[in-house]
Amino acid sequence: MSTTHTTVAAGADRYSLDVARIRGDFPILKQTMNGKPFVYLDNGATALKPEVVIDAEAGYYRELGANIHRGVYQFSETASALYDGTRTKVAGFIGAPDPRQVIFTKSATESVNLIAYGWALKNIVQGDEICVTEIEHHANFVPWQALAERTGATLRCIPLNPADGTLDLTGLDGLVNERTRLVAITAMSNVTGYMPPVAPVIARAKAVGALTVVDGAQWVSHSSVDVKTLDADFLVFSAHKMCGPTGVGVLYGREQLLEEMDPFLYGGDMVLRVRTDRTVFKEIPDKFEAGTPNIAGVIGFGSAIDYLLDIGMDAIHAHEQHLLSYAVEQMAAIDGVVCYGPTDLSTRGGILSFNVADAHPHDTGTILDQDGIAVRTGLHCAHPFMHALGVPGTTRASFYLYNTREEVDRLVQSVRRVREIFA
């Protein structure tokens, strides 16, 4: 762990980040928005990029520019080594036994669809059941809903407890039963930051022989992850939520399952031999990465992983917990503000979802924008969640390693202004 960005508080069991130094790594934080110092609290949508990631991505175009896995000349081989090196870094980051179990896609969404087309479409039939939760992002809900409609399978949902924003697992044994073939669950809600207890869900799925898909798009970017401990069959996440470039996603899967799956895309660089009557595909991971990939993005992702590991994921998580606790405390003092999610903050990541009196979330977001504060408003690609809560949307502030208590204070001050306007 680098002492450049992290210090250990004497007598404490939690790492304290040197946030001022970290903020210097992110050039966009020097900008203003609407004439005000820029406060970025939309990390649930995408994280900002440090200079080292920007340099790594631009460096590929400036210094290499070659395609990978094709040329025998120096620049192509260098680019290939950097690209494949990122796969090894990702495997280490999540504790995967073998880098070949790491598949690069364009997004976590594409990773889920790869599972749906490559495994589920040929293994799920009419009469089977798929189980999801009401708190899923559409990326881990709609593909399974569409697959159920296409195959004649039944889609079942683990319900939300609207009172506290947790999952109701009391009926789990009935929802995940001998007809269940696949269970999809998020490790961290993009709406409230709630981290549901995935272990009993995975255990129940295994007991009935069902596969498990874990959406880690929010979770992997904020917490230490070990896929061996998680014990899920598949894990998906995105580079751009963890300080990496956009356009790069990851699918981790059990080796045997990946080997049995069909390719999602067909074309160049995923074939071993092509004849007029038959094509032989390469082994994993190559058979899932047809065509020219986002080479620069993957190389930049490698730098993002180095950057996060240098700071330490436990330190990042502790910092976000501190900001969340402070934000919840300050918001509770504002009359008319309703916050969503469990009151036990140990079960949540750094996301605060709220509404202000009679103000529509879009109105709240507009006023915050005027004050230089970037948040997300609306339904957050989680319509079933919002329907269960009975709200037309929320305003979401989401924290990351470069955010500060002072920025929380500015958020609270701006929310007070919203309250005054809509009093």
C-alpha positions in Angstrom: 0.0 0.0 0.0 1.4 3.3 -1.0 2.2 5.9 1.6 1.7 8.5 -1.1 -2.1 8.4 -0.8 -2.7 6.4 2.4 -1.8 6.9 6.0 -2.7 4.8 9.0 -4.4 6.5 11.9 -2.6 5.8 15.2 -4.5 3.3 17.3 -7.1 2.9 14.5 -8.0 -0.2 12.5 -9.0 1.9 9.5 -6.9 3.5 6.8 -7.2 7.2 6.3 -6.8 8.5 2.8 -4.7 11.6 1.8 -7.6 12.9 -0.2 -6.0 16.2 -1.0 -3.2 14.4 -2.7 -5.5 12.0 -4.4 -7.6 14.9 -5.8 -4.5 16.3 -7.4 -4.4 13.1 -9.6 -7.8 14.0 -11.2 -7.4 16.9 -13.6 -11.2 17.4 -14.0 -11.6 18.3 -10.4 -9.7 21.6 -11.2 -12.7 22.7 -13.3 -15.7 24.7 -12.4 -19.4 24.0 -13.2 -21.8 26.8 -13.6 -19.1 29.1 -12.2 -18.8 27.1 -9.0 -16.1 24.7 -7.8 -17.0 21.3 -9.3 -18.4 18.7 -6.9 -18.7 15.3 -8.5 -21.1 13.0 -6.7 -22.2 10.8 -9.6 -19.7 8.0 -9.1 -22.5 5.4 -9.3 -22.8 6.3 -13.0 -19.1 6.5 -13.7 -15.9 7.4 -11.9 -13.5 10.2 -12.8 -10.2 9.2 -14.4 -6.8 10.0 -12.8 -4.0 11.3 -15.0 -2.2 8.0 -15.1 -5.2 6.3 -16.7 -5.6 9.1 -19.2 -1.9 8.9 -20.0 -1.9 5.1 -20.4 -4.8 5.3 -22.9 -3.4 8.2 -24.8 0.0 6.6 -24.7 -1.2 3.6 -26.7 -2.3 5.8 -29.5 0.8 8.0 -29.4 3.4 5.4 -29.0 2.0 2.1 -30.3 -1.2 2.3 -32.3 -0.9 -1.3 -33.5 -3.5 -4.1 -33.4 -3.0 -7.0 -31.0 -2.5 -10.7 -31.4 -1.8 -10.4 -35.1 1.4 -8.6 -35.9 4.9 -10.1 -35.3 6.5 -6.6 -35.2 7.6 -4.9 -32.0 4.8 -2.4 -31.5 2.1 -5.0 -32.0 3.7 -7.4 -29.6 4.1 -4.7 -27.0 0.5 -3.7 -27.3 -0.5 -7.4 -27.0 1.6 -7.8 -23.9 0.0 -4.7 -22.3 -3.5 -5.9 -23.2 -2.9 -9.4 -21.9 -1.2 -8.0 -18.8 -4.3 -6.2 -17.9 -6.2 -9.5 -17.9 -3.7 -10.9 -15.4 -4.1 -7.7 -13.3 -7.9 -8.1 -13.3 -7.6 -11.8 -12.3 -5.4 -10.8 -9.3 -7.7 -8.0 -8.4 -10.7 -10.3 -7.9 -8.8 -13.4 -6.8 -9.5 -15.4 -10.0 -7.6 -18.7 -10.1 -6.7 -18.3 -13.8 -6.5 -15.1 -16.0 -8.2 -17.2 -18.8 -11.4 -16.9 -16.7 -11.4 -13.1 -17.3 -13.3 -12.1 -20.5 -13.2 -8.6 -21.8 -16.4 -7.1 -23.1 -17.6 -3.6 -23.7 -19.6 -3.3 -20.5 -21.1 -5.2 -17.6 -24.3 -5.1 -19.6 -22.6 -7.0 -22.5 -21.2 -9.4 -20.0 -24.6 -10.3 -18.7 -25.9 -10.7 -22.3 -22.9 -12.9 -23.1 -24.1 -15.3 -20.3 -27.7 -15.1 -21.6 -26.8 -15.9 -25.2 -23.8 -18.2 -24.6 -25.1 -20.3 -21.7 -28.7 -19.7 -20.8 -30.2 -19.7 -24.3 -29.2 -23.3 -24.9 -29.7 -24.6 -21.3 -33.0 -22.9 -20.2 -36.2 -24.3 -21.6 -40.0 -24.0 -21.1 -40.9 -25.0 -17.6 -37.6 -23.8 -16.1 -37.4 -20.8 -13.7 -35.1 -17.8 -13.5 -34.8 -15.9 -10.2 -33.8 -12.2 -10.0 -34.4 -9.5 -7.3 -36.5 -6.4 -7.3 -33.4 -4.2 -6.7 -31.5 -5.1 -9.9 -30.2 -2.6 -12.4 -31.9 -3.2 -15.7 -28.7 -4.7 -17.0 -29.2 -7.7 -14.7 -33.0 -7.8 -15.0 -34.1 -7.1 -18.6 -31.9 -9.8 -20.2 -33.4 -12.5 -18.0 -36.9 -11.2 -18.5 -36.3 -11.3 -22.3 -34.8 -14.8 -22.1 -37.8 -16.0 -20.1 -40.1 -14.7 -22.7 -38.1 -16.2 -25.5 -37.7 -19.7 -23.9 -41.0 -20.0 -22.1 -39.3 -20.0 -18.7 -40.8 -18.3 -15.7 -39.2 -15.2 -14.1 -39.5 -15.0 -10.4 -38.4 -12.0 -8.1 -37.0 -11.9 -4.6 -39.0 -9.0 -3.3 -37.9 -5.7 -1.7 -38.9 -4.7 1.8 -40.1 -1.1 1.1 -39.8 -0.1 4.7 -36.0 -0.5 5.0 -34.9 -1.1 1.4 -33.6 -4.6 2.1 -34.4 -7.9 0.3 -37.0 -10.1 1.8 -35.4 -13.5 1.9 -38.1 -15.2 4.0 -39.5 -17.0 0.9 -36.1 -17.8 -0.7 -36.6 -21.6 -0.6 -39.8 -21.3 -2.5 -38.5 -18.8 -5.0 -35.3 -20.8 -5.7 -36.4 -24.4 -6.1 -35.8 -27.5 -8.1 -37.1 -25.8 -11.3 -34.7 -22.9 -10.9 -31.8 -22.9 -13.5 -30.3 -19.5 -12.8 -30.3 -16.9 -10.0 -29.1 -13.3 -10.7 -28.4 -10.8 -7.9 -26.5 -7.6 -7.4 -23.8 -7.4 -4.8 -24.5 -3.7 -4.3 -27.6 -1.7 -5.4 -26.9 1.3 -7.6 -29.9 3.0 -6.0 -29.1 2.9 -2.3 -25.8 1.2 -2.1 -27.4 -1.7 -0.2 -25.2 -4.8 -0.2 -27.6 -7.7 0.1 -26.5 -11.0 1.7 -25.5 -12.8 -1.4 -24.0 -15.8 0.4 -27.3 -17.4 1.4 -28.8 -16.8 -2.0 -25.8 -18.4 -3.7 -25.9 -21.3 -1.2 -29.6 -21.9 -1.9 -28.9 -21.8 -5.7 -26.2 -24.4 -5.3 -28.5 -26.6 -3.2 -30.9 -26.9 -6.2 -28.3 -27.0 -8.9 -28.9 -23.5 -10.3 -26.1 -21.2 -11.6 -25.5 -17.8 -10.1 -24.8 -14.4 -11.8 -23.5 -11.6 -9.5 -23.7 -8.0 -10.8 -20.6 -6.4 -9.3 -20.7 -3.2 -11.2 -21.0 -1.1 -8.1 -19.4 -3.5 -5.6 -16.1 -4.3 -7.3 -15.1 -0.7 -7.6 -15.5 0.0 -3.9 -14.6 -3.2 -2.0 -12.0 -5.9 -1.8 -13.3 -8.9 -3.8 -12.4 -12.6 -3.8 -14.3 -14.7 -6.3 -13.2 -17.9 -4.5 -15.0 -16.7 -1.3 -17.9 -15.3 -3.3 -18.3 -18.7 -4.9 -20.6 -17.5 -7.7 -20.5 -19.0 -11.2 -20.3 -15.6 -12.9 -19.3 -12.1 -11.9 -19.7 -9.0 -14.1 -18.4 -5.5 -13.7 -17.1 -2.4 -15.6 -13.8 -0.6 -15.8 -15.4 2.9 -16.0 -16.8 2.7 -12.5 -13.4 2.0 -11.1 -11.4 4.9 -12.5 -10.8 3.1 -15.8 -11.9 4.1 -19.4 -15.4 3.6 -20.7 -16.1 0.8 -23.2 -14.5 -2.0 -21.1 -16.4 -4.6 -19.2 -15.4 -7.9 -17.5 -17.0 -11.3 -17.3 -15.5 -13.7 -14.8 -16.8 -17.2 -15.0 -16.0 -20.7 -13.8 -13.6 -22.3 -16.3 -15.8 -25.3 -17.1 -18.8 -23.1 -17.8 -16.9 -20.8 -20.0 -15.5 -23.7 -22.0 -19.0 -25.1 -22.5 -20.5 -21.8 -23.6 -21.1 -20.7 -27.1 -19.4 -17.5 -28.4 -21.6 -14.4 -28.3 -19.9 -12.7 -31.3 -18.2 -14.4 -34.3 -15.4 -13.1 -36.5 -11.7 -12.5 -36.5 -9.2 -13.4 -33.8 -11.6 -15.9 -32.1 -11.0 -18.7 -34.5 -8.3 -21.4 -34.7 -9.2 -22.7 -38.1 -11.8 -21.9 -40.7 -12.8 -24.1 -43.6 -15.8 -23.9 -45.9 -17.5 -26.7 -44.0 -16.4 -26.0 -40.4 -14.9 -23.5 -38.0 -12.8 -24.4 -34.9 -12.8 -21.7 -32.2 -9.9 -20.8 -30.0 -10.0 -21.7 -26.3 -11.1 -19.3 -23.6 -10.8 -16.3 -23.3 -10.1 -15.7 -27.0 -13.3 -17.4 -28.3 -15.3 -14.6 -26.6 -13.3 -11.7 -27.9 -14.0 -11.5 -31.6 -12.7 -8.6 -33.6 -10.5 -5.7 -32.6 -11.2 -4.9 -29.0 -10.9 -1.6 -27.1 -7.2 -2.0 -26.8 -6.5 1.5 -25.5 -9.3 1.1 -22.9 -8.1 -2.2 -21.6 -4.5 -0.8 -21.3 -5.9 2.2 -19.4 -7.9 -0.2 -17.2 -4.6 -1.9 -16.2 -3.4 1.5 -15.0 -6.6 2.1 -13.1 -6.2 -1.2 -11.3 -2.6 -0.3 -10.4 -3.8 3.0 -9.1 -6.6 1.6 -6.9 -4.3 -1.2 -5.5 -1.7 1.5 -4.7 -4.3 3.2 -2.5 -6.0 0.1 -1.2 -9.5 -1.0 -1.6 -10.1 -1.4 2.2 -9.0 2.2 2.6 -11.3 3.4 -0.1 -14.3 1.5 1.4 -13.6 2.9 4.8 -13.4 6.5 3.4 -16.7 6.1 1.6 -18.3 4.7 4.8 -17.2 7.8 6.7 -18.6 10.1 4.0 -21.9 8.1 3.9 -22.3 8.2 7.7 -21.6 12.0 7.8 -24.0 12.6 4.9 -26.8 10.6 6.5 -26.4 12.4 9.7 -26.5 15.9 8.1 -29.5 15.0 5.9 -31.4 13.8 8.9 -31.4 17.3 10.2 -33.2 18.7 7.2 -37.0 18.7 7.6 -38.8 17.1 4.6 -35.8 15.0 3.4 -36.5 11.3 3.0 -33.5 9.0 2.6 -33.8 5.5 1.2 -31.9 2.3 2.2 -31.1 0.4 5.3 -30.3 2.3 8.4 -27.5 -0.1 9.2 -24.8 1.6 7.2 -22.5 -1.4 7.5 -24.7 -3.1 4.9 -24.3 -0.2 2.4 -21.7 1.3 0.1 -21.2 5.0 -0.5 -24.5 5.9 -2.1 -27.1 8.2 -0.6 -30.5 8.2 -2.4 -33.1 10.8 -1.2 -36.0 13.0 -2.0 -36.7 16.5 -0.8 -40.3 17.3 0.2 -42.5 17.9 -2.8 -39.6 18.6 -5.2 -39.3 16.3 -8.2 -35.9 14.7 -8.3 -35.2 16.5 -11.6 -35.9 19.8 -10.0 -33.6 18.9 -7.1 -30.9 17.9 -9.5 -31.3 21.2 -11.5 -30.8 23.3 -8.4 -27.8 21.3 -7.3 -26.3 21.7 -10.8 -26.6 25.5 -10.4 -24.5 25.1 -7.3 -21.8 23.1 -9.2 -22.9 19.7 -7.8 -23.2 16.7 -10.1 -25.7 14.0 -8.9 -27.9 11.5 -10.7 -31.7 12.0 -10.7 -34.6 9.8 -11.8 -35.2 6.1 -11.9 -31.5 5.0 -12.1 -32.2 2.2 -14.6 -34.0 0.3 -11.7 -37.8 0.7 -12.5 -38.9 -2.4 -10.4 -37.0 -1.0 -7.4 -38.7 2.4 -7.7 -42.1 0.8 -8.3 -41.6 -1.2 -5.1 -40.7 2.0 -3.2 -43.7 3.8 -4.7 -41.7 6.9 -5.8 -41.2 8.6 -9.2 -37.5 8.6 -8.7 -34.8 9.8 -6.3 -31.8 12.1 -6.2 -28.6 10.0 -5.8 -25.3 11.2 -4.4 -22.6 8.6 -4.7 -19.1 8.9 -3.2 -15.7 7.8 -4.2 -12.1 8.1 -3.0 -11.6 11.7 -4.1 -14.7 13.1 -2.3 -14.5 15.1 0.9 -16.6 16.1 3.9 -16.5 19.7 2.6 -18.3 18.4 -0.5 -20.9 16.7 1.6 -21.4 20.1 3.4 -21.9 21.8 0.0 -24.4 19.1 -1.0 -26.3 19.6 2.3 -26.3 23.3 1.9 -27.7 23.0 -1.6 -30.4 20.6 -0.5 -31.4 23.1 2.2 -31.9 25.6 -0.6 -34.1 23.1 -2.5 -36.2 22.7 0.7 -36.6 26.4 1.0 -37.7 26.8 -2.6 -40.3 24.0 -2.2 -41.4 24.7 1.3 
